[in-house]
Amino acid sequence: MKTTPRKPASKGGGPNSDKGKQISSQNAIVHGATSNNATGAAQRDLVQRYEEELTSHYKPTSPLERLQIQRIALCRAKLDALYALEQTKLQIAAEDLTANPKQAMDRVYSSADLTQSFALTLSGGRRLDLPMNLTPELLASFSAEIKGAGGVLRSEDDLYAIMPGLGKFVDDIAVRLKISDGQALLRIGDAIRAMLEKKDANQSRLTEVFNLGLEVIKARKRGNKVLVLQSGKDVNEDDIDTKQTNEALSAIVDLNQMVMNAQEISQNFSRMQDLMLRSVTLSGEESDRLMRYQTTWERRLSSAMGELLALQAKNGN
Protein backbone atom coordinates (compact mmCIF):
# COMPACT_ATOMS: atom_id res chain seq x y z
CA MET A 1 0.00 0.00 0.00
CA LYS A 2 1.35 3.32 -1.05
CA THR A 3 1.44 6.01 1.58
CA THR A 4 1.78 9.71 0.96
CA PRO A 5 4.74 11.12 2.86
CA ARG A 6 3.69 13.59 5.49
CA LYS A 7 4.83 17.15 5.12
CA PRO A 8 7.13 18.34 7.85
CA ALA A 9 5.33 20.41 10.46
CA SER A 10 5.77 24.11 9.97
CA LYS A 11 7.71 25.94 12.60
CA GLY A 12 5.56 27.63 15.20
CA GLY A 13 5.44 31.37 14.84
CA GLY A 14 6.54 33.37 17.82
CA PRO A 15 6.03 37.05 18.56
CA ASN A 16 7.82 39.43 16.20
CA SER A 17 7.28 42.83 17.81
CA ASP A 18 9.33 44.07 20.77
CA LYS A 19 6.15 44.29 22.83
CA GLY A 20 5.17 40.72 21.94
CA LYS A 21 8.59 39.41 22.86
CA GLN A 22 8.41 41.33 26.13
CA ILE A 23 5.06 39.78 27.00
CA SER A 24 6.30 36.33 25.98
CA SER A 25 9.29 36.65 28.29
CA GLN A 26 6.91 37.53 31.13
CA ASN A 27 5.00 34.30 30.54
CA ALA A 28 8.23 32.35 31.05
CA ILE A 29 8.84 34.17 34.32
CA VAL A 30 5.31 33.48 35.55
CA HIS A 31 5.55 29.78 34.69
CA GLY A 32 9.00 29.63 36.30
CA ALA A 33 7.64 31.19 39.49
CA THR A 34 6.03 27.85 40.38
CA SER A 35 9.22 25.88 39.79
CA ASN A 36 11.44 24.90 42.72
CA ASN A 37 14.53 25.18 40.52
CA ALA A 38 16.24 28.09 38.80
CA THR A 39 14.82 28.60 35.31
CA GLY A 40 17.04 29.95 32.58
CA ALA A 41 20.74 30.71 32.46
CA ALA A 42 20.34 34.24 33.86
CA GLN A 43 18.46 33.01 36.93
CA ARG A 44 20.96 30.21 37.52
CA ASP A 45 23.80 32.73 37.40
CA LEU A 46 21.93 34.98 39.84
CA VAL A 47 21.35 32.08 42.24
CA GLN A 48 25.06 31.20 42.10
CA ARG A 49 26.06 34.80 42.80
CA TYR A 50 23.73 34.97 45.81
CA GLU A 51 25.09 31.64 47.09
CA GLU A 52 28.63 32.98 46.91
CA GLU A 53 27.66 36.17 48.76
CA LEU A 54 25.79 34.27 51.48
CA THR A 55 28.55 31.68 51.84
CA SER A 56 31.12 34.45 52.22
CA HIS A 57 29.01 36.12 54.91
CA TYR A 58 27.68 33.14 56.94
CA LYS A 59 30.60 30.73 56.40
CA PRO A 60 28.51 27.52 56.68
CA THR A 61 30.18 24.55 58.37
CA SER A 62 27.60 21.82 57.72
CA PRO A 63 25.64 20.41 54.75
CA LEU A 64 22.38 21.62 56.31
CA GLU A 65 23.65 25.20 56.58
CA ARG A 66 24.76 25.07 52.94
CA LEU A 67 21.32 23.71 51.96
CA GLN A 68 19.59 26.66 53.66
CA ILE A 69 21.93 29.08 51.86
CA GLN A 70 20.95 27.48 48.55
CA ARG A 71 17.27 27.84 49.48
CA ILE A 72 17.76 31.50 50.41
CA ALA A 73 19.61 32.19 47.16
CA LEU A 74 16.85 30.57 45.09
CA CYS A 75 14.10 32.46 46.94
CA ARG A 76 15.90 35.77 46.40
CA ALA A 77 16.33 35.09 42.69
CA LYS A 78 12.66 34.11 42.29
CA LEU A 79 11.51 37.24 44.13
CA ASP A 80 13.81 39.44 42.03
CA ALA A 81 12.25 38.00 38.87
CA LEU A 82 8.70 38.57 40.16
CA TYR A 83 9.43 42.16 41.22
CA ALA A 84 10.99 42.84 37.80
CA LEU A 85 7.97 41.25 36.11
CA GLU A 86 5.60 43.53 38.01
CA GLN A 87 7.57 46.61 36.93
CA THR A 88 7.67 45.41 33.32
CA LYS A 89 3.91 44.92 33.28
CA LEU A 90 3.39 48.41 34.69
CA GLN A 91 5.74 49.83 32.06
CA ILE A 92 3.81 48.10 29.26
CA ALA A 93 0.52 49.43 30.66
CA ALA A 94 1.98 52.95 30.75
CA GLU A 95 3.29 52.62 27.20
CA ASP A 96 -0.14 51.46 26.02
CA LEU A 97 -1.69 54.50 27.66
CA THR A 98 0.76 56.80 25.89
CA ALA A 99 0.50 55.04 22.52
CA ASN A 100 -3.33 54.90 22.58
CA PRO A 101 -4.52 58.29 23.85
CA LYS A 102 -8.02 57.63 22.46
CA GLN A 103 -8.52 54.74 24.89
CA ALA A 104 -7.34 56.95 27.73
CA MET A 105 -9.62 59.78 26.60
CA ASP A 106 -12.58 57.37 26.42
CA ARG A 107 -12.08 56.64 30.11
CA VAL A 108 -12.20 60.31 31.07
CA TYR A 109 -14.48 62.06 28.58
CA SER A 110 -17.72 61.26 26.79
CA SER A 111 -17.76 63.53 23.75
CA ALA A 112 -18.81 63.58 20.12
CA ASP A 113 -16.50 61.68 17.78
CA LEU A 114 -15.43 64.82 15.91
CA THR A 115 -14.79 66.76 19.11
CA GLN A 116 -12.69 63.87 20.42
CA SER A 117 -10.84 63.66 17.10
CA PHE A 118 -10.05 67.37 17.33
CA ALA A 119 -8.92 66.99 20.95
CA LEU A 120 -6.60 64.08 20.08
CA THR A 121 -5.12 66.10 17.22
CA LEU A 122 -4.46 69.07 19.50
CA SER A 123 -3.08 66.83 22.27
CA GLY A 124 -0.58 65.46 19.74
CA GLY A 125 0.61 69.00 18.96
CA ARG A 126 -0.83 68.93 15.41
CA ARG A 127 -2.87 71.51 13.51
CA LEU A 128 -6.58 71.01 12.98
CA ASP A 129 -7.50 70.29 9.37
CA LEU A 130 -10.55 72.56 8.99
CA PRO A 131 -12.50 73.18 5.77
CA MET A 132 -11.98 76.21 3.52
CA ASN A 133 -8.62 77.05 5.16
CA LEU A 134 -10.36 78.07 8.37
CA THR A 135 -8.38 78.22 11.60
CA PRO A 136 -9.53 78.15 15.25
CA GLU A 137 -8.65 81.86 15.50
CA LEU A 138 -10.73 82.78 12.43
CA LEU A 139 -13.64 80.66 13.64
CA ALA A 140 -13.64 82.37 17.03
CA SER A 141 -13.56 85.81 15.39
CA PHE A 142 -16.32 85.03 12.87
CA SER A 143 -18.49 83.40 15.52
CA ALA A 144 -18.25 86.50 17.71
CA GLU A 145 -19.28 88.67 14.75
CA ILE A 146 -22.27 86.44 13.94
CA LYS A 147 -23.47 86.37 17.55
CA GLY A 148 -23.02 90.12 17.88
CA ALA A 149 -24.72 91.06 14.59
CA GLY A 150 -28.23 91.13 16.04
CA GLY A 151 -29.76 92.57 12.84
CA VAL A 152 -31.07 91.37 9.52
CA LEU A 153 -28.75 90.97 6.53
CA ARG A 154 -30.52 92.38 3.47
CA SER A 155 -27.64 92.27 0.99
CA GLU A 156 -24.00 91.35 0.58
CA ASP A 157 -23.06 94.91 1.49
CA ASP A 158 -24.60 94.36 4.93
CA LEU A 159 -22.21 91.43 5.41
CA TYR A 160 -19.19 93.74 5.25
CA ALA A 161 -20.79 96.39 7.47
CA ILE A 162 -22.03 94.05 10.23
CA MET A 163 -19.44 91.25 9.96
CA PRO A 164 -16.33 92.77 8.38
CA GLY A 165 -13.99 89.91 9.22
CA LEU A 166 -16.28 87.23 7.84
CA GLY A 167 -17.16 89.50 4.91
CA LYS A 168 -13.52 89.80 3.85
CA PHE A 169 -12.96 86.05 4.22
CA VAL A 170 -16.05 85.31 2.12
CA ASP A 171 -15.01 87.86 -0.52
CA ASP A 172 -11.53 86.33 -0.81
CA ILE A 173 -13.08 82.92 -1.48
CA ALA A 174 -15.55 84.43 -3.96
CA VAL A 175 -12.75 86.09 -5.92
CA ARG A 176 -10.63 82.94 -5.93
CA LEU A 177 -13.49 80.71 -7.08
CA LYS A 178 -15.09 83.36 -9.34
CA ILE A 179 -18.49 83.13 -7.67
CA SER A 180 -20.67 85.62 -5.82
CA ASP A 181 -20.18 86.34 -2.14
CA GLY A 182 -23.53 84.74 -1.37
CA GLN A 183 -22.44 81.55 -3.13
CA ALA A 184 -19.14 81.63 -1.29
CA LEU A 185 -20.89 81.90 2.09
CA LEU A 186 -23.14 78.96 1.29
CA ARG A 187 -20.16 76.95 0.09
CA ILE A 188 -18.42 77.57 3.41
CA GLY A 189 -21.57 76.41 5.21
CA ASP A 190 -21.82 73.25 3.08
CA ALA A 191 -18.17 72.39 3.70
CA ILE A 192 -18.56 72.82 7.46
CA ARG A 193 -21.82 70.88 7.63
CA ALA A 194 -20.24 68.04 5.64
CA MET A 195 -17.58 67.81 8.35
CA LEU A 196 -20.04 68.12 11.24
CA GLU A 197 -22.47 65.59 9.82
CA LYS A 198 -19.82 63.34 8.22
CA LYS A 199 -21.69 63.30 4.92
CA ASP A 200 -20.40 61.37 1.95
CA ALA A 201 -18.06 63.69 0.06
CA ASN A 202 -19.61 63.02 -3.34
CA GLN A 203 -23.14 63.54 -2.06
CA SER A 204 -22.04 66.78 -0.42
CA ARG A 205 -20.53 68.04 -3.70
CA LEU A 206 -23.70 67.16 -5.66
CA THR A 207 -25.85 69.00 -3.15
CA GLU A 208 -23.49 71.98 -3.27
CA VAL A 209 -23.57 72.15 -7.09
CA PHE A 210 -27.38 71.92 -7.10
CA ASN A 211 -27.73 74.68 -4.52
CA LEU A 212 -25.27 76.94 -6.30
CA GLY A 213 -27.16 76.44 -9.54
CA LEU A 214 -30.35 77.64 -7.89
CA GLU A 215 -28.52 80.68 -6.52
CA VAL A 216 -27.26 81.71 -9.95
CA ILE A 217 -30.74 81.39 -11.50
CA LYS A 218 -32.34 83.46 -8.74
CA ALA A 219 -29.61 86.08 -8.84
CA ARG A 220 -30.02 86.50 -12.59
CA LYS A 221 -33.77 86.92 -12.18
CA ARG A 222 -33.23 89.83 -9.80
CA GLY A 223 -30.53 91.37 -11.96
CA ASN A 224 -28.45 92.42 -8.95
CA LYS A 225 -26.40 90.98 -6.10
CA VAL A 226 -27.47 87.83 -4.35
CA LEU A 227 -29.46 88.64 -1.24
CA VAL A 228 -28.50 87.22 2.14
CA LEU A 229 -31.54 87.12 4.40
CA GLN A 230 -32.32 85.95 7.92
CA SER A 231 -35.43 84.18 9.11
CA GLY A 232 -38.37 86.31 10.11
CA LYS A 233 -38.02 88.44 6.95
CA ASP A 234 -40.64 88.29 4.20
CA VAL A 235 -39.14 86.71 1.09
CA ASN A 236 -40.41 85.96 -2.39
CA GLU A 237 -39.56 83.27 -4.89
CA ASP A 238 -36.70 85.31 -6.34
CA ASP A 239 -34.81 85.43 -3.03
CA ILE A 240 -32.17 82.91 -2.02
CA ASP A 241 -33.30 80.25 0.41
CA THR A 242 -33.26 81.87 3.85
CA LYS A 243 -32.73 78.53 5.54
CA GLN A 244 -29.48 77.86 3.67
CA THR A 245 -28.06 81.23 4.65
CA ASN A 246 -28.90 80.75 8.31
CA GLU A 247 -27.49 77.24 8.25
CA ALA A 248 -24.21 78.55 6.82
CA LEU A 249 -23.87 81.09 9.64
CA SER A 250 -25.00 78.54 12.25
CA ALA A 251 -22.47 76.01 10.92
CA ILE A 252 -19.64 78.48 11.57
CA VAL A 253 -20.85 79.02 15.14
CA ASP A 254 -21.31 75.25 15.71
CA LEU A 255 -17.86 74.37 14.40
CA ASN A 256 -16.30 77.08 16.54
CA GLN A 257 -18.04 75.67 19.63
CA MET A 258 -16.80 72.18 18.78
CA VAL A 259 -13.22 73.44 18.38
CA MET A 260 -13.45 75.32 21.69
CA ASN A 261 -14.69 72.17 23.43
CA ALA A 262 -11.83 70.19 21.87
CA GLN A 263 -9.29 72.78 23.04
CA GLU A 264 -10.61 72.57 26.59
CA ILE A 265 -10.61 68.76 26.55
CA SER A 266 -7.07 68.73 25.13
CA GLN A 267 -5.76 71.02 27.85
CA ASN A 268 -7.45 69.04 30.63
CA PHE A 269 -6.53 65.69 29.07
CA SER A 270 -2.82 66.49 29.07
CA ARG A 271 -2.99 66.96 32.83
CA MET A 272 -5.23 63.93 33.29
CA GLN A 273 -2.90 61.73 31.23
CA ASP A 274 0.05 62.69 33.45
CA LEU A 275 -1.95 61.66 36.51
CA MET A 276 -3.08 58.43 34.84
CA LEU A 277 0.51 57.53 33.97
CA ARG A 278 1.52 58.02 37.59
CA SER A 279 -1.31 55.83 38.81
CA VAL A 280 -1.07 52.97 36.31
CA THR A 281 -1.96 49.70 38.03
CA LEU A 282 -2.28 46.09 37.00
CA SER A 283 -5.63 44.39 36.63
CA GLY A 284 -7.00 42.78 39.78
CA GLU A 285 -6.39 39.28 38.41
CA GLU A 286 -2.76 39.97 37.45
CA SER A 287 -2.05 41.76 40.71
CA ASP A 288 -3.54 38.94 42.80
CA ARG A 289 -1.58 36.27 40.92
CA LEU A 290 1.74 38.08 41.33
CA MET A 291 0.95 38.77 44.98
CA ARG A 292 0.34 35.05 45.61
CA TYR A 293 3.66 34.08 43.99
CA GLN A 294 5.54 36.79 45.87
CA THR A 295 3.98 35.81 49.19
CA THR A 296 4.86 32.15 48.62
CA TRP A 297 8.54 32.87 47.96
CA GLU A 298 8.78 35.47 50.74
CA ARG A 299 7.54 32.85 53.22
CA ARG A 300 10.05 30.31 51.91
CA LEU A 301 12.80 32.91 52.17
CA SER A 302 11.83 33.76 55.74
CA SER A 303 11.71 30.06 56.67
CA ALA A 304 15.11 29.32 55.13
CA MET A 305 16.73 32.31 56.88
CA GLY A 306 15.22 31.28 60.22
CA GLU A 307 16.48 27.73 59.85
CA LEU A 308 19.95 28.90 58.82
CA LEU A 309 20.24 31.20 61.83
CA ALA A 310 18.98 28.43 64.13
CA LEU A 311 21.56 25.96 62.73
CA GLN A 312 24.36 28.48 63.12
CA ALA A 313 23.34 29.18 66.70
CA LYS A 314 23.24 25.44 67.42
CA ASN A 315 26.65 24.90 65.81
CA GLY A 316 28.12 27.89 67.64
CA ASN A 317 28.84 29.89 64.43
N, C-alpha and C positions, 0 to 999 in steps of 0.2 A: 504494500500500500504506500502510495506516494504521499509524503507530507510536505506541506508548504513551510519553508523555514520561517521562523518567527523573526520579525524585525526587532532589532535591539531597542530596548526602552530608551526613550528620549530622556535627556538629563533634566532633572527638576530645575525649574527656574527659581532663582532666589531674588531678593530685592535688589534693584539697581540704583535707586536714589540714595543719597546720603541719609535722608530721614528714615527710609525703609531699613537700611542697614543698621541704623542706630536702634530702631525698634526691635529688629531681629536679635541684636546683641543683648538687649534687655531680657528677651524671652529666655536666652541661655542662662542669664544670671538668676532669673526667677526659678527656672527648673533646677539650677544648681544649688539654690538655697535650701532645698530639701535633702540634699546629698550630705552624707557624713564624711565625705572625702573632698579634697581640694579639686576643683574642676577647672581645667585649662592651665596652660603653662604659666600665665601671669599670676594666677592665684597660688599655684604651687611654689613659685619663687617667693611670693609674699609670705606664705606660711613658713618657708625655710628662713627667711630673714627675721621674722618674729621669733622663731625658735632660737636662732643664734643670739638675738638680743636678750631674750628671757634666760637662756642658759648662762650667758655672761653675767647677768645680774643675780640670779638665784643660785647658781653653781650647784645643780642637783647632784646628789650622791647615791641615789637609788633608782632602779628602773621605774618605780611608781612615780617618783618625782619627775622623771623625764617624760613619763606618759602624760602627766597633768600639764606639763609645759607644752607638749604637742597639742593637747586639747585646747589650751588657752590660745595658742598660735592660730589654730584652725578657726576658733570662734571669732577671733579678732579679724581674720581675713574675710570670713563670711559677712560679718557686720559691716566691714569697710565696703564690700561689694553692694550690700543692700542700701547703705547710706548714699553711695554714688549713684545707684539706680534711681533712688528717690529724687535726687537733684537733677538727673538727666531727664526724667519724666516731667519735672516742673519746667525745665528749660524748653522741652519740646512744646509743652502747653503754652508757654509764653511766646515761643516763635510762631505757633499757630495763630495766636491772638494778634500778633503784629502782622503776619502775612495775610490774614483774612479779616480786615477791619469791618467788613459788612456783617460778619457773624457777631462781632463784638457790638456793633451798633444796633443790631437786632435785639440784643439783650437789654439795651438801655433805652432805645427810642422806638416808638411806633409812629412812623411817618409815611407819607405817600412815597411811592417808588421813585418818582422824579426828584422829590426833595431829598431823599436819602442818597440818590445818585449824585446830586449836586454837592451834598455834604461830604461824601466820600472823595469827590474830586478835589474839593477845597482842602480837606484834611491831608490829602497827598501832595499839597503844594502846587496843584495844577490849575490852569485857567479854565473857567467855564466856557463850554462851546455853545454860545447862544445864537439864535437865528438873526439874520440881517445885520451881522456885525455889532449887535448890541453888547453892552458891558453892564456889570452890576451898577456902576456909577451912573451910566446913562439911564438905566431903568429907574433908579431911585429919583433922578432929576425929573424925568418925564412923568413918573407916577405922581410926584408932588404937584407938578403943573396941572395934571388932569384933575386931581382931587381939589385943587384950589381954584379951578376955572369957575365953577358955580353958575355959569351962564349958558346960553344956547349958541352953538356954532351955526351961523347961517351961510357962511361961504368959506372958501379956502383962506381968504384974507383974515378972517376971524382967527384961524388957527395960529397965524404968526403973531397976532396981537395978544391973544389970551395965553397961548402956549408957545412962546418963541423958541425954546430949546427943541421941543418936539417938532415944531414947524420947520426949523432949519434941517433937522435930521430927515424928515419926510421929503423936503424939497431936494436934498442931495440925492436921495434914492430915486426920486422922480426924474431928475436930470440924467442920472446914470442909466436908468432903464428906459428913458424916453417915454414916460407915461405921465399922466396928470398926478397932482399931489393927492387927490382923493383916491386914485387907484393905488398909489404908493402906500397910503395909510392902511387901506384894506389888505394890501399884500402883506404888510407887517403883521396885521392882526391874524391873517390866515397862517402865516409861518409860525407865530407864537402858539396859536390854538392847536396846530398840528403837533407841536412839541408837548403841550399840556395834555392833549387827549390821546397822544400816541397814534394818530391816524396813519393809515397806509400812505406812503409818500406819493405814489401815483394817483391815488384817489384825491389826495389833497391838491395836487397840481391840476387835475381835471376840474375840481370845484373852483379853484382859483381862476382858471382860464374862463370858465363859464361866467363867473361873477364879474370879471373884468370886461367881458364882452357886453354884458348888460349895462355896465357903467358907461362904456363908450357910446352905446346906442342912445342912452338917456341924455348924456351930455350933449350929443349932437342935436337932439331934439330941442334942447333949451337954447343952443347956440351960444353958450357962455361956459364959465368954469363949472366944474362939478360941485354940487352943493354937499356940504357936510352938516347933517342935521342931528339933533338929539331927540329922544322920545318926548312926547308931550307937545310937539309942534305939529300943526296941521301940514300934511304933505299931499301932493297929488301924484299921479302916475308918472310924471316926468322926473320926479325927484329920486335920488339914489336911496336904496333901502336903508331906512333909519336904523334898523336892527343891526345890520352889518357894521355900520359906523360905530355904534355903541359897543358892539362886541370887540371891535378892534381896540378901542380905548380901554375897555375892561380887561382885555387880554394882557395889555401892557401892565396894568395895575396888578393883575393876578400873578403874572410871572415875576414881577418885582417882589411881591409878598413871599412867593416860593423861594426866591433867591435869598431874601432876608432870613427866612426860617432856616434855610440850609447854612447860612453863615453863622447863625446862632448855635445850631446843632454842632457844626464843625468846631467852633471855639470850645464849647462845653465838652465835646467828645474827646478832644485832645487831652483835656485834664482828666476825664473819666478813664481814658485808656491808660494813662500813667498809673492811676490808682488800681486799675484792674491788673496791670502787669505786676504790681507790687503784691497783690493779694491772690495771685494764681495758686490754685490748690488742685490736688488730685481728686478724682471721683471718689465717692464713698467706698465703692468696692475695691478700687486699687489701693486706697489708703489703708483700709482694713486688712487687706492681704499682706501688704508690706509690714504693717504693724505686728501682725501675728508672727511673721518670719523673724522680725527683729527681736520681738519679745522672747521667742524660743531660743535664739542664739545668745541673747543677753543672759538668760537664766543659766544656760550651759556654761557661759563664760564665768559667771559668778560662782557656780558650783565648782568648776575646775580650779579657780583661784583659791576658794576656801579649802579645798582638799589639799592643794599644794602647800598652803601655809600651815595646815594642820600637820602634814607629813614632815615639813621642815622643823616645826616645833618639836615633834616627837623624836626626830633624829638629831636634835640639838644644833641644827644649822642656823 
